[in-house]
Amino acid sequence: MNLEQLSNNLNVIARSAGAFLQQEAANFDRSKIEMKGFNDLVSYVDKETEKQLVADLKKLLPEAGFITEEGTETTKGERYNWIIDPLDGTTNFTHGLPDYCVSVGLADGDEVILGTVYEPNRDECFSAYKGGGAYLNDAPIKVSDAPQLKDSLIATGFPYFDFGLMQQYLQVMSSFMQKSHGVRRIGSAALDLAYVAVGRFEGFFEYNLNPWDVAAGAIIVKEAGGHLTKFTEEGDVVFGREMVASNGKIHAEMMETIGEFWKGKAE
């Protein structure tokens, strides 16, 4: 398997999906929004984009299966699986905000070996493959070299349906606000990770994540020289529901800050 060629082809496919998102965004009708759960929005745009991605990816790697957010394809591969979020930032999209993207990773077993995050509004295609480095529109990228948390801008995501750990989260966020240049919440974990990889953010933390939120972004951060763990350091970062990503240099400070208040399960 030629990962470089697969990555290049995936970028083309992601750009095509992004073009469809832009086409639909121009005349999106908010009355067509559906609710998968409390504050969990989905639209025909998510589903149609996912179908398009699945069809194109089947041609690219026929032996691979799929892990998809919208469940339009659920066939699992014995070894390879595409992990797809067709529209990460659906709430932003449906409200006319420009911060959303297409996110696709390829897993070999439990290891993500390539990924692409395409943000169509800025025409920014972030990509990486195992051992090949990370790129923004074909130019190599690397994480920020900020040495300390006090020099850093941090990204996170707010809880939107499970509020059982809200008090812990607010304590963690308050601490980061006081120790850093600030905390930002864009509304797309995939973009947060891409921005860590390119050095716009020094760090990112969030819980209640799904693999399609972070699969592509995780390998992009890793190949850009960053570091990723769970809140507890142990366990799988893509399938483990929580993530801390950083430029590496501030990771210990981030973990210490989170550990001051984070106990996990709601009491």
Contacts in CASP RR format, 6 or more apart in sequence:
PFRMAT RR
TARGET T0000
AUTHOR 0000-0000-0000
METHOD contacts of the structure
MODEL  1
MNLEQLSNNLNVIARSAGAFLQQEAANFDRSKIEMKGFNDLVSYVDKETE
KQLVADLKKLLPEAGFITEEGTETTKGERYNWIIDPLDGTTNFTHGLPDY
CVSVGLADGDEVILGTVYEPNRDECFSAYKGGGAYLNDAPIKVSDAPQLK
DSLIATGFPYFDFGLMQQYLQVMSSFMQKSHGVRRIGSAALDLAYVAVGR
FEGFFEYNLNPWDVAAGAIIVKEAGGHLTKFTEEGDVVFGREMVASNGKI
HAEMMETIGEFWKGKAE
3 113 0 8 1.000
3 114 0 8 1.000
3 129 0 8 1.000
3 130 0 8 1.000
3 131 0 8 1.000
3 132 0 8 1.000
4 129 0 8 1.000
4 132 0 8 1.000
6 60 0 8 1.000
6 61 0 8 1.000
6 106 0 8 1.000
6 114 0 8 1.000
6 129 0 8 1.000
7 114 0 8 1.000
7 115 0 8 1.000
7 116 0 8 1.000
7 127 0 8 1.000
7 128 0 8 1.000
7 129 0 8 1.000
9 60 0 8 1.000
10 57 0 8 1.000
10 60 0 8 1.000
10 104 0 8 1.000
10 105 0 8 1.000
10 106 0 8 1.000
10 114 0 8 1.000
10 115 0 8 1.000
10 116 0 8 1.000
10 127 0 8 1.000
11 116 0 8 1.000
11 118 0 8 1.000
11 125 0 8 1.000
11 127 0 8 1.000
13 53 0 8 1.000
13 56 0 8 1.000
13 57 0 8 1.000
13 60 0 8 1.000
13 104 0 8 1.000
14 53 0 8 1.000
14 102 0 8 1.000
14 104 0 8 1.000
14 116 0 8 1.000
14 117 0 8 1.000
14 118 0 8 1.000
14 125 0 8 1.000
15 118 0 8 1.000
15 120 0 8 1.000
15 125 0 8 1.000
16 52 0 8 1.000
16 56 0 8 1.000
17 49 0 8 1.000
17 52 0 8 1.000
17 53 0 8 1.000
17 56 0 8 1.000
17 86 0 8 1.000
17 102 0 8 1.000
17 118 0 8 1.000
18 49 0 8 1.000
18 102 0 8 1.000
18 118 0 8 1.000
18 120 0 8 1.000
19 120 0 8 1.000
20 45 0 8 1.000
20 48 0 8 1.000
20 49 0 8 1.000
20 52 0 8 1.000
21 45 0 8 1.000
21 49 0 8 1.000
21 87 0 8 1.000
21 93 0 8 1.000
21 100 0 8 1.000
21 102 0 8 1.000
21 120 0 8 1.000
22 120 0 8 1.000
22 121 0 8 1.000
24 45 0 8 1.000
24 48 0 8 1.000
25 45 0 8 1.000
25 93 0 8 1.000
25 96 0 8 1.000
28 43 0 8 1.000
28 45 0 8 1.000
28 93 0 8 1.000
28 94 0 8 1.000
28 96 0 8 1.000
30 94 0 8 1.000
30 95 0 8 1.000
32 43 0 8 1.000
32 44 0 8 1.000
33 41 0 8 1.000
33 42 0 8 1.000
33 43 0 8 1.000
33 94 0 8 1.000
34 41 0 8 1.000
34 42 0 8 1.000
34 43 0 8 1.000
35 41 0 8 1.000
35 42 0 8 1.000
36 42 0 8 1.000
37 161 0 8 1.000
38 161 0 8 1.000
39 91 0 8 1.000
39 160 0 8 1.000
39 161 0 8 1.000
40 160 0 8 1.000
40 161 0 8 1.000
41 90 0 8 1.000
41 91 0 8 1.000
41 94 0 8 1.000
42 70 0 8 1.000
42 90 0 8 1.000
43 87 0 8 1.000
43 90 0 8 1.000
43 93 0 8 1.000
43 94 0 8 1.000
45 87 0 8 1.000
45 93 0 8 1.000
46 69 0 8 1.000
46 70 0 8 1.000
46 86 0 8 1.000
46 87 0 8 1.000
46 90 0 8 1.000
47 70 0 8 1.000
47 72 0 8 1.000
47 86 0 8 1.000
49 86 0 8 1.000
49 87 0 8 1.000
49 102 0 8 1.000
50 68 0 8 1.000
50 69 0 8 1.000
50 70 0 8 1.000
50 71 0 8 1.000
50 72 0 8 1.000
50 73 0 8 1.000
50 84 0 8 1.000
50 86 0 8 1.000
51 72 0 8 1.000
51 73 0 8 1.000
52 86 0 8 1.000
53 82 0 8 1.000
53 84 0 8 1.000
53 86 0 8 1.000
53 102 0 8 1.000
53 104 0 8 1.000
54 66 0 8 1.000
54 68 0 8 1.000
54 72 0 8 1.000
54 73 0 8 1.000
54 82 0 8 1.000
54 84 0 8 1.000
57 64 0 8 1.000
57 66 0 8 1.000
57 82 0 8 1.000
57 84 0 8 1.000
57 104 0 8 1.000
58 64 0 8 1.000
61 80 0 8 1.000
61 82 0 8 1.000
61 106 0 8 1.000
63 77 0 8 1.000
63 78 0 8 1.000
63 79 0 8 1.000
63 80 0 8 1.000
64 77 0 8 1.000
64 80 0 8 1.000
64 81 0 8 1.000
64 82 0 8 1.000
64 106 0 8 1.000
65 73 0 8 1.000
65 75 0 8 1.000
65 76 0 8 1.000
65 77 0 8 1.000
65 80 0 8 1.000
65 81 0 8 1.000
65 82 0 8 1.000
66 73 0 8 1.000
66 74 0 8 1.000
66 75 0 8 1.000
66 76 0 8 1.000
66 77 0 8 1.000
66 81 0 8 1.000
66 82 0 8 1.000
66 83 0 8 1.000
66 84 0 8 1.000
67 76 0 8 1.000
67 81 0 8 1.000
67 82 0 8 1.000
67 83 0 8 1.000
67 84 0 8 1.000
67 107 0 8 1.000
67 211 0 8 1.000
67 212 0 8 1.000
68 74 0 8 1.000
68 82 0 8 1.000
68 83 0 8 1.000
68 84 0 8 1.000
68 86 0 8 1.000
68 212 0 8 1.000
69 84 0 8 1.000
69 85 0 8 1.000
69 86 0 8 1.000
69 210 0 8 1.000
69 212 0 8 1.000
70 86 0 8 1.000
79 108 0 8 1.000
79 109 0 8 1.000
80 106 0 8 1.000
80 107 0 8 1.000
80 108 0 8 1.000
80 109 0 8 1.000
81 106 0 8 1.000
81 107 0 8 1.000
81 109 0 8 1.000
82 104 0 8 1.000
82 105 0 8 1.000
82 106 0 8 1.000
82 107 0 8 1.000
83 104 0 8 1.000
83 105 0 8 1.000
83 106 0 8 1.000
83 107 0 8 1.000
83 112 0 8 1.000
83 211 0 8 1.000
83 212 0 8 1.000
83 215 0 8 1.000
83 216 0 8 1.000
83 238 0 8 1.000
84 103 0 8 1.000
84 104 0 8 1.000
84 105 0 8 1.000
84 212 0 8 1.000
85 102 0 8 1.000
85 103 0 8 1.000
85 104 0 8 1.000
85 190 0 8 1.000
85 212 0 8 1.000
85 213 0 8 1.000
86 102 0 8 1.000
87 93 0 8 1.000
87 100 0 8 1.000
87 101 0 8 1.000
87 102 0 8 1.000
88 100 0 8 1.000
88 101 0 8 1.000
88 102 0 8 1.000
88 103 0 8 1.000
88 117 0 8 1.000
88 188 0 8 1.000
88 189 0 8 1.000
88 190 0 8 1.000
88 191 0 8 1.000
88 212 0 8 1.000
88 213 0 8 1.000
89 99 0 8 1.000
89 100 0 8 1.000
89 101 0 8 1.000
89 187 0 8 1.000
89 188 0 8 1.000
90 100 0 8 1.000
91 160 0 8 1.000
91 187 0 8 1.000
92 98 0 8 1.000
92 99 0 8 1.000
92 100 0 8 1.000
92 187 0 8 1.000
92 188 0 8 1.000
93 100 0 8 1.000
98 121 0 8 1.000
98 122 0 8 1.000
99 119 0 8 1.000
99 121 0 8 1.000
99 186 0 8 1.000
99 187 0 8 1.000
99 188 0 8 1.000
99 191 0 8 1.000
100 119 0 8 1.000
100 121 0 8 1.000
100 188 0 8 1.000
100 191 0 8 1.000
101 117 0 8 1.000
101 118 0 8 1.000
101 119 0 8 1.000
101 120 0 8 1.000
101 188 0 8 1.000
101 190 0 8 1.000
101 191 0 8 1.000
101 194 0 8 1.000
102 116 0 8 1.000
102 117 0 8 1.000
102 118 0 8 1.000
102 120 0 8 1.000
103 116 0 8 1.000
103 117 0 8 1.000
103 118 0 8 1.000
103 190 0 8 1.000
103 212 0 8 1.000
103 213 0 8 1.000
103 215 0 8 1.000
103 216 0 8 1.000
103 217 0 8 1.000
104 115 0 8 1.000
104 116 0 8 1.000
104 215 0 8 1.000
104 216 0 8 1.000
105 112 0 8 1.000
105 114 0 8 1.000
105 115 0 8 1.000
105 116 0 8 1.000
105 215 0 8 1.000
105 216 0 8 1.000
105 219 0 8 1.000
106 112 0 8 1.000
106 113 0 8 1.000
106 114 0 8 1.000
106 115 0 8 1.000
107 113 0 8 1.000
107 215 0 8 1.000
107 238 0 8 1.000
110 236 0 8 1.000
110 238 0 8 1.000
110 239 0 8 1.000
111 130 0 8 1.000
112 215 0 8 1.000
112 216 0 8 1.000
112 218 0 8 1.000
112 219 0 8 1.000
112 238 0 8 1.000
113 129 0 8 1.000
113 130 0 8 1.000
113 219 0 8 1.000
114 127 0 8 1.000
114 128 0 8 1.000
114 129 0 8 1.000
114 130 0 8 1.000
114 219 0 8 1.000
115 127 0 8 1.000
115 128 0 8 1.000
115 129 0 8 1.000
115 215 0 8 1.000
115 216 0 8 1.000
115 217 0 8 1.000
115 219 0 8 1.000
115 220 0 8 1.000
116 125 0 8 1.000
116 126 0 8 1.000
116 127 0 8 1.000
116 216 0 8 1.000
117 125 0 8 1.000
117 126 0 8 1.000
117 127 0 8 1.000
117 190 0 8 1.000
117 191 0 8 1.000
117 193 0 8 1.000
117 194 0 8 1.000
117 216 0 8 1.000
117 217 0 8 1.000
117 220 0 8 1.000
118 124 0 8 1.000
118 125 0 8 1.000
118 126 0 8 1.000
119 125 0 8 1.000
119 126 0 8 1.000
119 191 0 8 1.000
119 194 0 8 1.000
123 137 0 8 1.000
124 136 0 8 1.000
124 137 0 8 1.000
124 194 0 8 1.000
125 135 0 8 1.000
125 136 0 8 1.000
125 137 0 8 1.000
126 134 0 8 1.000
126 135 0 8 1.000
126 136 0 8 1.000
126 141 0 8 1.000
126 194 0 8 1.000
126 197 0 8 1.000
126 198 0 8 1.000
126 216 0 8 1.000
126 217 0 8 1.000
126 220 0 8 1.000
127 134 0 8 1.000
127 135 0 8 1.000
127 220 0 8 1.000
128 134 0 8 1.000
128 135 0 8 1.000
128 197 0 8 1.000
128 217 0 8 1.000
128 219 0 8 1.000
128 220 0 8 1.000
128 222 0 8 1.000
128 223 0 8 1.000
128 224 0 8 1.000
129 219 0 8 1.000
129 223 0 8 1.000
130 219 0 8 1.000
130 223 0 8 1.000
131 223 0 8 1.000
132 223 0 8 1.000
133 140 0 8 1.000
133 223 0 8 1.000
133 224 0 8 1.000
134 140 0 8 1.000
134 141 0 8 1.000
134 142 0 8 1.000
134 197 0 8 1.000
134 220 0 8 1.000
134 221 0 8 1.000
134 223 0 8 1.000
134 224 0 8 1.000
134 225 0 8 1.000
135 141 0 8 1.000
136 198 0 8 1.000
141 197 0 8 1.000
141 198 0 8 1.000
141 199 0 8 1.000
141 224 0 8 1.000
142 197 0 8 1.000
142 199 0 8 1.000
142 224 0 8 1.000
142 225 0 8 1.000
143 196 0 8 1.000
143 197 0 8 1.000
143 198 0 8 1.000
143 199 0 8 1.000
143 202 0 8 1.000
143 221 0 8 1.000
143 224 0 8 1.000
143 225 0 8 1.000
143 226 0 8 1.000
143 246 0 8 1.000
143 247 0 8 1.000
143 248 0 8 1.000
144 152 0 8 1.000
144 199 0 8 1.000
144 200 0 8 1.000
144 201 0 8 1.000
144 202 0 8 1.000
144 247 0 8 1.000
145 247 0 8 1.000
145 249 0 8 1.000
146 152 0 8 1.000
146 202 0 8 1.000
146 247 0 8 1.000
146 249 0 8 1.000
146 250 0 8 1.000
147 249 0 8 1.000
147 250 0 8 1.000
148 249 0 8 1.000
148 250 0 8 1.000
148 253 0 8 1.000
149 176 0 8 1.000
149 179 0 8 1.000
149 180 0 8 1.000
149 202 0 8 1.000
149 250 0 8 1.000
149 253 0 8 1.000
149 254 0 8 1.000
149 257 0 8 1.000
150 179 0 8 1.000
150 180 0 8 1.000
150 181 0 8 1.000
151 181 0 8 1.000
151 202 0 8 1.000
152 180 0 8 1.000
152 181 0 8 1.000
152 201 0 8 1.000
152 202 0 8 1.000
152 203 0 8 1.000
152 247 0 8 1.000
152 250 0 8 1.000
153 180 0 8 1.000
153 181 0 8 1.000
153 182 0 8 1.000
153 184 0 8 1.000
153 200 0 8 1.000
153 201 0 8 1.000
153 202 0 8 1.000
153 203 0 8 1.000
154 176 0 8 1.000
154 180 0 8 1.000
154 181 0 8 1.000
154 182 0 8 1.000
154 183 0 8 1.000
154 184 0 8 1.000
154 201 0 8 1.000
154 202 0 8 1.000
154 203 0 8 1.000
154 204 0 8 1.000
154 205 0 8 1.000
154 254 0 8 1.000
155 183 0 8 1.000
155 184 0 8 1.000
155 185 0 8 1.000
155 186 0 8 1.000
155 192 0 8 1.000
155 195 0 8 1.000
155 196 0 8 1.000
155 201 0 8 1.000
155 203 0 8 1.000
155 204 0 8 1.000
156 173 0 8 1.000
156 176 0 8 1.000
156 183 0 8 1.000
156 184 0 8 1.000
156 185 0 8 1.000
156 192 0 8 1.000
156 204 0 8 1.000
156 205 0 8 1.000
156 206 0 8 1.000
157 185 0 8 1.000
157 187 0 8 1.000
157 189 0 8 1.000
157 192 0 8 1.000
157 206 0 8 1.000
158 169 0 8 1.000
158 185 0 8 1.000
159 165 0 8 1.000
159 166 0 8 1.000
159 169 0 8 1.000
159 207 0 8 1.000
159 208 0 8 1.000
161 208 0 8 1.000
162 208 0 8 1.000
164 266 0 8 1.000
165 207 0 8 1.000
165 264 0 8 1.000
165 265 0 8 1.000
165 266 0 8 1.000
168 261 0 8 1.000
168 262 0 8 1.000
168 263 0 8 1.000
168 264 0 8 1.000
169 207 0 8 1.000
171 260 0 8 1.000
171 261 0 8 1.000
172 205 0 8 1.000
172 257 0 8 1.000
172 258 0 8 1.000
172 259 0 8 1.000
172 260 0 8 1.000
172 261 0 8 1.000
172 262 0 8 1.000
173 183 0 8 1.000
175 257 0 8 1.000
175 260 0 8 1.000
175 261 0 8 1.000
176 182 0 8 1.000
176 183 0 8 1.000
176 257 0 8 1.000
177 183 0 8 1.000
179 253 0 8 1.000
179 257 0 8 1.000
180 202 0 8 1.000
184 201 0 8 1.000
186 192 0 8 1.000
186 195 0 8 1.000
189 204 0 8 1.000
189 206 0 8 1.000
189 209 0 8 1.000
189 213 0 8 1.000
189 214 0 8 1.000
189 243 0 8 1.000
190 213 0 8 1.000
190 214 0 8 1.000
190 216 0 8 1.000
190 217 0 8 1.000
192 201 0 8 1.000
192 204 0 8 1.000
192 206 0 8 1.000
192 245 0 8 1.000
193 204 0 8 1.000
193 214 0 8 1.000
193 216 0 8 1.000
193 217 0 8 1.000
193 218 0 8 1.000
193 220 0 8 1.000
193 221 0 8 1.000
193 245 0 8 1.000
194 217 0 8 1.000
194 220 0 8 1.000
195 201 0 8 1.000
196 202 0 8 1.000
196 203 0 8 1.000
196 204 0 8 1.000
196 221 0 8 1.000
196 224 0 8 1.000
196 226 0 8 1.000
196 245 0 8 1.000
196 246 0 8 1.000
196 247 0 8 1.000
197 217 0 8 1.000
197 220 0 8 1.000
197 221 0 8 1.000
197 223 0 8 1.000
197 224 0 8 1.000
197 226 0 8 1.000
198 224 0 8 1.000
199 224 0 8 1.000
199 247 0 8 1.000
202 246 0 8 1.000
202 247 0 8 1.000
202 249 0 8 1.000
202 250 0 8 1.000
203 244 0 8 1.000
203 245 0 8 1.000
203 246 0 8 1.000
203 247 0 8 1.000
203 250 0 8 1.000
203 254 0 8 1.000
204 243 0 8 1.000
204 244 0 8 1.000
204 245 0 8 1.000
204 246 0 8 1.000
205 231 0 8 1.000
205 242 0 8 1.000
205 243 0 8 1.000
205 244 0 8 1.000
205 245 0 8 1.000
205 254 0 8 1.000
205 258 0 8 1.000
206 242 0 8 1.000
206 243 0 8 1.000
207 231 0 8 1.000
207 241 0 8 1.000
207 242 0 8 1.000
208 241 0 8 1.000
208 242 0 8 1.000
209 240 0 8 1.000
209 241 0 8 1.000
209 242 0 8 1.000
209 243 0 8 1.000
210 241 0 8 1.000
211 238 0 8 1.000
211 239 0 8 1.000
214 237 0 8 1.000
214 238 0 8 1.000
214 243 0 8 1.000
215 238 0 8 1.000
218 228 0 8 1.000
218 237 0 8 1.000
218 238 0 8 1.000
218 243 0 8 1.000
218 245 0 8 1.000
221 227 0 8 1.000
221 228 0 8 1.000
221 245 0 8 1.000
222 228 0 8 1.000
225 247 0 8 1.000
225 248 0 8 1.000
226 245 0 8 1.000
226 246 0 8 1.000
226 247 0 8 1.000
226 248 0 8 1.000
227 245 0 8 1.000
227 246 0 8 1.000
227 247 0 8 1.000
227 248 0 8 1.000
227 251 0 8 1.000
228 237 0 8 1.000
228 243 0 8 1.000
228 244 0 8 1.000
228 245 0 8 1.000
228 246 0 8 1.000
229 237 0 8 1.000
229 243 0 8 1.000
229 244 0 8 1.000
229 251 0 8 1.000
229 255 0 8 1.000
230 236 0 8 1.000
230 237 0 8 1.000
230 240 0 8 1.000
230 242 0 8 1.000
230 243 0 8 1.000
230 244 0 8 1.000
231 242 0 8 1.000
231 244 0 8 1.000
231 255 0 8 1.000
231 258 0 8 1.000
231 259 0 8 1.000
231 262 0 8 1.000
231 264 0 8 1.000
233 255 0 8 1.000
237 243 0 8 1.000
244 251 0 8 1.000
244 254 0 8 1.000
244 255 0 8 1.000
244 258 0 8 1.000
246 254 0 8 1.000
END
